[in-house]
Amino acid sequence: MTCHIKVFGTGKQKEKYLPKLATGEIIAAHANMEKNNKSYDQFQTTIHFKDGKFTIFGQKDWVLSSRDADMFAVSARVVGPHPEVKEDTILVALVEKGMEGLTTGDDTPRIGVNGVNLAPVVFNNCIVDTDAIIGEFHYDGKDIIESAKKAAYVAYSSRAIGASRDLLERCKNLVQNKERTLVNEALENEPGVRNKLTYLDIKLAAAKSFLMKTIDDLEQDPNDEISPIQCKIFCTETAKSISLGVFKIFSAAGYTRENGIERIVRDIAALGIIGAPNYVLLERIASKTLAAQSPNIEENVTLKYARLSAPQIPFKYFQQATLGETMRIIGSENIKGVNVSYLDMTTGNPSGTFKDTLACLTLAHCLQNNIKAFCFSSSGNTGVSFAKYANHVGVKAILFYPKTSTYKLDHASFGKNVTAVEVNGTELQVKDVLARFSKVSGLPILPTLQNQIDGNKFRAHFLHEHYLNTGIQYDWHAQSVSSAMGPFGFYEGVEDIQKSDSTFKAPKFLAIQQEAVCPYVHRFGHFPEGHKAETEIVEPTLFRTQPSPDLYERMENILKTHGGKVDVLLNRELFQYQAFSIQKLQRKGIETHWVNTDKGPTMIEASGIICLSDVLKNIDQGKFEHGSSILVGITGGQRKTPPICFNTHHAILGTADDHTLSQLFKSFQEKL
């Protein structure tokens, strides 16, 4: 419980409990396990909110030190309405001994680990205040429990090492004092015994080193899920090997109670089962490490699939343009019977955006066609990515961006080859300014439609290889969309692959749009109750309040050919699921970064959070079949906060006339 409060507790909780826990003035117990439930969603211990207080009902089994504990950390599933917490959320509450409705059962009989008691704890109308909820409502209770598991694995490892050290000390005392009857010689002079003890000492030293390294690893990376499990397995299995070695040296004396080793040997054997059996933990590690070493996590997906995605561009130009673009699949986890995996298209990319494969292809297109300069528009991702790649290749670029997106831009990406022009106007005005500037300057607008389609085919070939290597296919692919160029290219790539591999299945498409910008929902979806025609834009976008007929036709073809739907995430729904989505992505190693704007703290890129939030909403509403699999496209969220505010190079009005644009171009000509 100390771990619970230290990491997740409120200031008041830390001040009240940590000093007493540290000195041993109070003993705490973690009440989490239930006999018949294997997942959080099945918890029978529930917590209800009424009249400003929480009431807990249920029973926790096998609670260690329960009969001695002065307080309990009780994990429970929320049932019924609460203004800040959605139903079925897991909360962890602090319940003190002596509270009405709290009773402790009898100690569980067992063959080992008798130094502590192990008993059930019953909660019957046990009432606690809001300030008894660990961290109040700022943390998912599952994260609190999982964090405690890491600390428990380290504790089991420490116990295994301590018990092994005790056994070896007892064994050394034995061999130093016991004489072999027939030869009247101490056992310590027997080479076989000395060698055996030395070997057991080496094993203990290895376990100690593993434990200390694990502690260091966790201090460096508290999200490390693998090291604590590895440590628990290695240390408890090593302790078991040491105990058997000691037992052999003790010979028949080991079976008697006068030497006291039989109890320690039993306790060490139990450590391989307590918490989670080692064979279960081995399977958990195997699934994670094999996924991490999967060939689907490519160092450079652009070079790997360039000839398949854009054969019309010579490969040598991709080699010149690439900065090492990546994708990875993280998964899967079962959420209320639905298997959810994550397609991370941001974390490993040089610009931290999912636009890097498109930027690489577009600049390869420039090299192929001897394009020395081009102009483009963006509200964030494309601007940062294309600026980075234009500087890398040495092509000049002029970015037109809306003033509302200034906070998304980063000076680090804008070198000497890229000029930024701030447009104080609407989406349509930014597009109009770009088109007219291209006309008066003669500079092409990039990326072309074909660039965008081909640049998003890489994802299809990546998933196809994932299927060939693992046999895994997905029922749904979810993505937050504005223009939806990403999915258009992806599904065209899937159709290309299916011409030669009919076993490759196209997932149904869940297209997700934010409430303020949702033209595809107007055309193909429906609005739930509570939708507001005028609402705040969560994620600024230039694409597209008014898609062209061609874009509508492409979306319709995807939905008709491959199935799926277009869904809207209302702002109030985003606020409901946002914290859970951020926490889930953080556990997967995908961070969300924020910047202060005139509206307060704002996510640099919210599209990934919008996508996952809508998926969680649909799961809660039972919109996916039980057992179905979903690949959630994470297309934003990893790009880091700019260290300083972006100062534009030029600023114009959205109503600027052609003469103004011509003068603007003349000011660029020397640089171009």
Residue pairs with C-beta under 8 A, 6 or more apart in sequence:
1 17
1 21
1 28
1 29
1 30
1 71
1 72
1 73
1 148
2 18
2 21
2 22
2 28
3 147
3 148
3 151
4 30
4 73
4 92
4 134
4 144
4 147
4 148
5 13
5 14
5 17
5 18
5 21
5 134
6 14
6 18
7 144
7 147
7 222
8 92
8 134
8 135
8 138
8 139
8 143
8 144
8 147
9 17
9 18
9 134
9 135
10 131
10 134
10 135
10 136
12 131
13 94
13 131
13 134
17 26
17 28
17 71
17 94
19 25
20 26
21 28
26 70
26 71
27 65
27 68
27 69
27 70
27 71
28 69
28 70
28 71
28 72
28 73
29 63
29 64
29 65
29 66
29 68
29 69
29 71
29 72
29 73
29 121
30 63
30 64
30 72
30 73
30 148
31 60
31 63
31 66
31 72
31 73
31 74
31 75
31 95
31 121
32 60
32 73
32 74
32 75
32 145
32 148
33 60
33 61
33 62
33 63
34 42
34 43
34 44
34 45
34 58
34 59
34 60
34 61
35 61
35 62
36 42
36 44
37 43
37 44
39 334
40 75
40 77
40 90
40 141
40 142
40 145
41 77
41 88
41 336
43 58
43 75
43 76
43 77
43 90
44 58
44 59
45 56
45 57
45 58
45 59
45 60
45 74
45 75
45 76
45 77
45 123
46 56
46 57
46 58
46 76
46 77
46 78
46 79
47 54
47 55
47 56
47 57
47 76
47 77
47 78
47 79
47 91
47 93
48 54
48 55
48 56
48 57
48 78
48 79
48 80
49 55
49 78
49 80
49 81
49 82
49 85
50 80
52 129
52 130
53 127
53 128
53 129
53 130
54 91
54 93
54 127
54 128
54 129
54 130
54 132
54 133
55 125
55 126
55 127
55 128
56 74
56 76
56 93
56 95
56 101
56 123
56 126
56 127
56 128
57 123
57 124
57 125
57 126
58 76
58 122
58 123
59 120
59 121
59 122
59 123
60 72
60 74
60 120
60 121
60 123
61 120
62 108
62 118
62 120
63 69
63 72
63 104
63 118
63 119
63 120
63 121
64 116
64 117
64 118
65 116
65 117
66 72
66 104
66 105
66 117
66 118
66 119
66 120
66 121
67 104
67 107
67 117
67 119
68 116
68 117
69 97
70 96
70 97
71 94
71 95
71 96
71 97
72 94
72 95
72 96
72 97
72 102
72 121
73 92
73 93
73 94
73 134
73 148
74 92
74 93
74 94
74 95
74 121
74 123
75 90
75 91
75 92
75 141
75 144
75 145
76 90
76 91
76 92
76 93
77 88
77 89
77 90
78 85
78 86
78 87
78 88
78 89
78 90
78 91
79 87
79 88
80 87
81 87
84 137
85 91
85 137
86 576
86 620
88 336
88 620
89 140
89 141
90 140
90 141
90 142
90 145
91 133
91 134
91 137
91 141
92 133
92 134
92 141
92 144
92 145
93 128
93 132
93 133
93 134
94 128
94 132
94 133
94 134
95 102
95 123
95 126
95 128
95 132
99 126
99 127
99 128
100 125
100 126
100 127
101 123
101 124
101 125
101 126
101 127
102 121
102 122
102 123
102 126
103 121
103 122
103 124
104 119
104 120
104 121
104 122
105 119
105 120
105 121
105 122
106 119
107 117
107 118
107 119
108 118
108 119
110 118
110 270
111 266
112 263
112 266
112 267
112 269
112 270
113 266
113 267
113 270
113 274
114 263
115 267
130 136
134 141
134 144
135 144
138 579
139 583
140 579
140 580
140 583
143 583
143 587
146 587
147 222
149 228
149 275
150 218
150 224
150 225
150 228
151 228
152 275
153 228
153 229
153 231
153 232
153 275
154 211
154 214
154 215
154 218
154 228
154 231
154 232
156 232
156 235
156 236
156 271
156 274
156 275
157 207
157 210
157 211
157 214
157 231
157 232
157 234
157 235
157 236
158 211
158 235
159 271
160 207
160 235
160 236
160 238
160 239
160 268
160 271
161 204
161 207
161 208
161 211
161 235
161 239
163 239
163 243
163 264
163 267
163 268
163 271
164 203
164 204
164 207
164 238
164 239
164 242
164 243
164 268
165 204
166 264
167 242
167 243
167 246
167 261
167 264
167 265
167 268
168 197
168 200
168 201
168 204
168 242
168 246
170 246
170 259
170 260
170 261
171 197
171 200
171 246
171 249
171 250
171 261
172 197
174 187
174 249
174 250
174 253
174 259
175 186
175 187
175 188
175 190
175 193
175 197
175 249
176 186
176 187
176 188
177 186
178 186
178 187
179 185
179 186
179 187
180 186
180 187
180 190
187 193
187 249
188 194
193 249
196 245
196 248
196 249
197 249
199 245
200 242
200 245
200 246
203 238
203 241
203 242
204 238
204 242
206 238
207 234
207 235
207 238
207 239
210 230
210 231
210 234
210 235
211 231
211 235
213 227
214 227
214 228
214 230
214 231
217 224
217 227
218 224
218 227
218 228
223 586
223 587
223 589
225 288
226 285
226 288
226 289
229 281
229 284
229 285
230 285
232 275
232 278
232 281
233 278
233 281
233 282
233 285
236 268
236 271
236 272
236 278
237 272
237 278
239 268
239 271
240 268
240 269
240 272
242 268
243 261
243 264
243 265
243 268
243 269
244 265
246 254
246 261
246 265
247 254
247 261
247 265
248 254
250 259
250 261
253 259
254 261
254 262
254 265
255 262
256 262
257 263
272 278
276 284
291 329
291 330
291 331
294 329
294 466
294 469
294 470
295 465
295 469
296 327
296 328
296 329
296 462
296 465
296 466
296 469
296 470
297 326
297 327
297 328
297 329
298 304
298 326
298 327
298 462
299 324
299 326
300 322
300 324
300 325
300 326
301 325
301 326
301 327
301 357
301 458
301 462
302 318
302 322
302 325
302 356
302 357
302 360
302 361
302 458
303 315
303 318
303 319
303 322
304 461
305 457
305 458
305 461
305 462
306 313
306 315
306 318
306 361
306 364
307 315
308 457
308 461
308 496
309 361
309 454
309 455
309 457
309 458
309 460
309 461
309 493
310 361
310 364
310 454
310 455
310 457
313 361
313 364
313 365
313 368
314 368
317 364
317 365
317 367
317 368
318 360
318 361
318 364
320 364
320 367
320 393
321 360
321 361
321 363
321 364
321 367
321 389
321 392
321 393
322 360
323 350
323 356
323 360
323 388
323 389
323 392
324 350
325 348
325 349
325 350
325 356
325 357
325 360
325 458
326 347
326 348
326 349
327 343
327 344
327 345
327 348
327 458
327 459
327 462
328 343
328 344
328 347
328 348
329 341
329 342
329 343
329 344
329 466
329 631
330 341
330 342
330 344
330 588
330 589
330 590
331 339
331 340
331 341
331 342
331 631
332 339
332 340
332 341
332 629
333 339
333 340
333 341
334 340
335 616
335 619
336 619
336 620
337 626
337 627
338 619
338 624
338 626
338 627
338 628
338 629
338 630
339 627
339 628
339 629
339 630
340 615
340 619
340 629
340 630
340 632
341 474
341 629
341 630
341 631
341 632
342 585
342 588
342 590
342 631
342 632
342 634
343 459
343 463
343 477
343 631
343 632
343 633
343 634
344 588
344 590
344 634
344 638
345 354
345 459
345 633
345 634
345 635
346 352
346 353
346 354
346 590
346 605
346 608
346 634
346 635
346 636
346 637
346 638
346 639
347 589
347 590
347 638
349 356
349 385
349 638
350 356
350 388
351 359
351 384
351 385
351 388
351 389
351 413
351 639
352 384
352 638
352 639
352 640
353 381
353 382
353 384
353 385
353 605
353 636
353 638
353 639
354 381
354 486
354 634
354 635
354 636
355 381
355 382
355 384
355 385
355 386
356 385
356 389
357 455
357 456
357 458
358 382
358 385
358 447
358 451
358 452
358 455
358 456
359 382
359 385
359 386
359 388
359 389
360 389
360 455
361 447
361 451
361 454
361 455
362 386
362 389
362 446
362 447
362 451
362 455
363 386
363 389
363 390
363 392
363 393
363 395
365 371
365 446
365 447
365 448
365 451
366 372
366 374
366 393
366 395
366 446
367 393
367 395
371 395
371 444
371 446
372 395
372 396
372 672
373 395
373 396
373 397
373 398
373 443
373 672
374 395
374 396
374 397
374 398
374 443
374 444
374 445
374 446
375 397
375 398
375 399
375 400
375 434
375 437
375 438
375 441
375 443
375 444
375 445
375 446
376 382
376 383
376 386
376 397
376 398
376 399
376 400
376 434
376 445
376 446
376 447
377 399
377 400
377 401
377 430
377 431
377 434
377 542
378 384
378 386
378 399
378 401
378 405
378 542
379 401
379 402
379 404
379 405
379 408
379 540
379 541
379 542
380 401
380 405
380 408
380 409
380 540
380 604
380 605
381 408
381 605
381 635
381 636
381 639
383 399
383 401
383 405
383 408
383 409
383 413
383 420
384 408
384 409
384 410
384 413
384 639
385 413
386 397
386 399
386 418
386 446
387 397
387 399
387 413
387 414
387 415
387 418
387 420
388 413
390 396
390 397
390 417
390 418
391 413
391 414
391 415
391 416
391 417
391 418
394 417
395 417
396 417
396 418
396 419
396 671
396 672
397 417
397 418
397 419
398 418
398 419
398 421
398 437
398 443
398 668
399 418
399 419
399 420
399 421
400 421
400 423
400 430
400 433
400 434
400 437
401 409
401 420
401 421
401 422
401 423
401 430
402 422
402 423
402 424
402 425
402 426
402 427
402 430
402 540
402 542
403 422
403 423
403 424
403 425
403 651
404 537
404 540
405 540
406 422
406 645
406 646
406 648
407 595
407 597
407 602
407 604
407 642
407 645
407 646
408 540
408 604
408 605
409 420
409 642
409 646
410 639
410 642
410 646
411 642
411 644
411 646
411 647
412 642
412 643
414 420
419 649
419 650
419 668
419 671
420 646
420 648
420 649
420 650
421 648
421 649
421 650
421 651
421 652
421 664
422 648
422 650
422 651
422 652
423 429
423 430
423 433
423 651
423 652
423 653
423 654
423 656
424 651
424 652
424 653
424 654
425 433
425 653
425 654
425 655
426 654
427 541
427 542
427 544
427 545
428 545
428 546
429 654
429 655
430 542
430 654
431 542
432 654
433 652
433 654
433 656
433 661
434 445
435 445
436 658
436 661
437 443
437 661
437 664
437 665
438 444
438 445
439 658
440 658
440 661
440 662
440 665
441 661
441 665
441 668
447 455
452 485
452 488
452 489
453 485
453 488
453 489
453 492
454 489
455 489
456 485
456 486
456 487
456 488
456 489
456 490
456 493
457 489
457 490
457 492
457 493
457 496
458 493
459 486
459 489
459 490
459 493
460 489
460 490
460 491
460 492
460 493
460 494
460 496
460 497
461 493
461 497
463 474
463 494
463 631
464 494
464 497
464 501
464 504
466 472
467 473
467 504
472 629
473 504
473 505
473 507
473 629
474 507
474 629
474 630
474 631
475 507
475 508
475 624
475 625
475 628
475 629
475 630
476 507
476 508
476 509
476 510
476 564
476 624
476 628
476 629
476 630
476 631
477 487
477 490
477 507
477 508
477 509
477 510
477 630
477 631
477 633
478 509
478 510
478 512
478 611
478 614
478 615
478 630
478 631
478 632
478 633
479 486
479 487
479 509
479 510
479 511
479 512
479 611
479 633
479 635
480 512
480 513
480 514
480 539
480 607
480 608
480 610
480 611
480 614
480 633
480 635
480 636
481 487
481 511
481 512
481 513
481 520
482 513
482 517
482 541
482 542
482 543
482 544
483 543
483 544
483 547
483 551
484 511
484 520
484 551
484 554
484 555
485 543
486 633
486 635
487 509
487 511
487 558
488 551
488 554
488 555
488 558
491 506
491 509
491 558
491 561
491 562
494 504
494 506
494 562
495 506
497 504
498 504
498 506
506 561
506 562
507 562
507 631
508 562
508 563
508 564
508 565
509 558
509 559
509 562
509 563
509 564
509 565
510 564
510 565
510 567
510 614
510 615
510 618
510 630
511 520
511 555
511 564
511 565
511 566
511 567
512 566
512 567
512 568
512 569
512 610
512 611
512 614
513 519
513 520
513 521
513 566
513 567
513 568
513 569
514 537
514 538
514 539
514 568
514 569
514 571
514 574
514 610
515 531
515 532
515 535
515 538
515 568
515 569
515 570
515 571
516 535
516 536
516 537
516 538
516 571
517 537
517 541
517 544
517 545
518 525
518 568
519 544
519 545
519 546
519 547
520 547
520 552
520 555
520 566
521 527
521 566
521 567
521 568
523 552
523 555
523 566
524 555
524 556
524 559
524 565
524 566
525 565
525 566
525 567
525 568
527 568
528 568
528 570
530 570
530 572
531 568
531 570
532 570
532 571
535 571
536 571
538 571
538 574
538 606
538 610
539 605
539 606
539 607
539 610
539 636
544 551
547 555
555 566
558 564
559 565
559 566
567 614
567 618
569 610
569 613
569 614
569 617
573 613
573 614
573 617
574 609
574 610
574 613
576 613
576 617
577 612
577 613
577 614
577 616
577 617
578 609
578 613
580 613
580 616
581 609
581 612
581 613
581 616
582 592
582 609
584 612
585 591
585 592
585 608
585 609
585 612
585 634
585 637
586 592
590 608
590 634
590 637
590 638
591 637
591 638
592 603
592 608
592 609
592 637
593 603
593 604
593 605
593 637
593 638
593 639
593 640
593 641
594 601
594 602
594 603
594 604
594 641
595 601
595 602
595 604
595 641
595 642
596 602
603 609
603 637
604 636
604 637
604 639
604 640
604 641
605 635
605 636
605 637
605 638
605 639
606 636
606 637
607 635
607 636
607 637
608 633
608 634
608 635
608 636
608 637
608 638
609 636
609 637
611 632
611 633
611 634
611 635
612 632
612 634
615 630
615 632
618 624
624 630
650 664
650 667
652 660
652 661
652 664
656 664
